[in-house]
Structure formats: structure tokens, C-alpha cells
Amino acid sequence: MHDDFNPMVYLLASHRNGTLYVGVTSNLLQRLHQHREGLIEGFTSDYGVRRLVWFEQHATMEYAITREKRIKKWNRAWKIRLIEEANPDWRDLAVDLGFDCLPSRRID
């Protein structure tokens, strides 16, 4: 996962069952740092969407982009099901990748 080019689709959440964001990147660690530090202006920084709750690696960026576009069209319930199948407790998976825990915003 530490390669410079590693196509990933990922889902961020503000908190459990909170605001969701679907993204694609070739460098998940760098992108997570940008989201968590508020370095990317727009939706994720405006809504505090910084917790990695799901991600999926792909063989090529083309496949990753296609998957991201499909997931973006899904309804919210399908996205929540995708997260909860792999991460039922909505843990911040970025902690497993070496990031510090984020302060709790809300407990559900």
C-alpha cells in the first residue's frame, strides 16, 4: 500500500451513519493526510468528512475510476451496506495505516 501508484476507491464519513464521501486516488496515504488536515478545499473539509471507513484496491486507475463512478450513483443505503459488511463498527481504518485517532465528534 505504500507504492506511489496504487489505485484505490475509498469512502470517508464524518461519523457513524454521517455524511459520506466517495473518492479515488493513486496514493491513499497521501490523500488521507490531505483530507484529515483539511488541505483539500470543498466538500470534505466543509462537512468534516475525514474518517476512512472503507477502501478497495484496484489493478488499474481505469478500474478504480469506473468503480468510484458506480458507487457515487448508488443510494445511501447501498453505501452504508458496503461499509458495514467490511467495517460494522465504522472504525476509522486510517488508524490501522498509521494515522492518529481523530477526536470524537459524536457517539451513535
MOLINWO-V145769 format. One record per residue. N is the residue number from 1. RES is the residue in one small letter. OMEGA is omega in whole degrees, -180 to 180 (999 if undefined). NEAR is the number of other C-alpha atoms within 8 Angstrom. D_FIRST is the distance of its C-alpha to the first C-alpha in whole Angstrom. Layout:
n=(N,N)
res=(RES,RES)
omega=(OMEGA,OMEGA)
near=(NEAR,NEAR)
d_first=(D_FIRST,D_FIRST)
This chain:
n=(1,2,3,4,5,6,7,8,9,10,11,12,13,14,15,16,17,18,19,20,21,22,23,24,25,26,27,28,29,30,31,32,33,34,35,36,37,38,39,40,41,42,43,44,45,46,47,48,49,50,51,52,53,54,55,56,57,58,59,60,61,62,63,64,65,66,67,68,69,70,71,72,73,74,75,76,77,78,79,80,81,82,83,84,85,86,87,88,89,90,91,92,93,94,95,96,97,98,99,100,101,102,103,104,105,106,107,108)
res=(m,h,d,d,f,n,p,m,v,y,l,l,a,s,h,r,n,g,t,l,y,v,g,v,t,s,n,l,l,q,r,l,h,q,h,r,e,g,l,i,e,g,f,t,s,d,y,g,v,r,r,l,v,w,f,e,q,h,a,t,m,e,y,a,i,t,r,e,k,r,i,k,k,w,n,r,a,w,k,i,r,l,i,e,e,a,n,p,d,w,r,d,l,a,v,d,l,g,f,d,c,l,p,s,r,r,i,d)
omega=(-177,178,178,-180,-176,-174,-179,166,-176,174,173,176,175,177,-180,-179,-180,179,-178,176,176,180,176,-179,172,-179,-174,-178,179,-179,177,177,-180,179,-174,179,180,-177,178,180,176,-169,-174,178,179,-174,177,-178,-172,-176,177,-178,179,171,-175,-180,178,-178,-179,177,179,178,-179,-180,178,180,178,-179,178,-178,179,-179,-179,172,-175,-178,179,178,179,178,178,179,-172,176,-178,-172,-173,-179,-179,177,175,-175,178,178,178,-179,175,179,176,175,174,176,179,176,-172,176,-180,999)
near=(4,6,6,6,6,15,14,15,16,12,13,13,15,12,11,8,6,7,9,9,9,11,8,11,10,10,13,10,8,7,9,11,8,10,13,9,6,9,8,8,8,6,7,13,13,8,8,7,16,12,13,14,14,12,9,7,9,11,8,8,10,6,9,15,10,8,9,12,8,8,9,7,6,8,6,6,6,8,10,9,8,9,13,10,7,7,10,8,5,10,8,10,10,11,9,7,7,6,7,6,6,5,4,5,5,5,5,3)
d_first=(0,4,6,8,9,7,10,10,13,13,16,18,21,24,25,25,27,27,26,23,21,19,16,14,12,10,8,8,8,11,13,13,14,17,18,18,20,22,22,21,25,26,26,23,25,28,27,25,22,19,18,15,16,14,12,11,9,11,12,14,14,18,17,15,18,20,19,19,22,23,22,24,27,27,29,28,29,26,23,24,25,21,20,22,22,18,19,23,23,21,19,17,13,12,14,12,9,12,14,18,20,21,25,27,28,30,30,31)
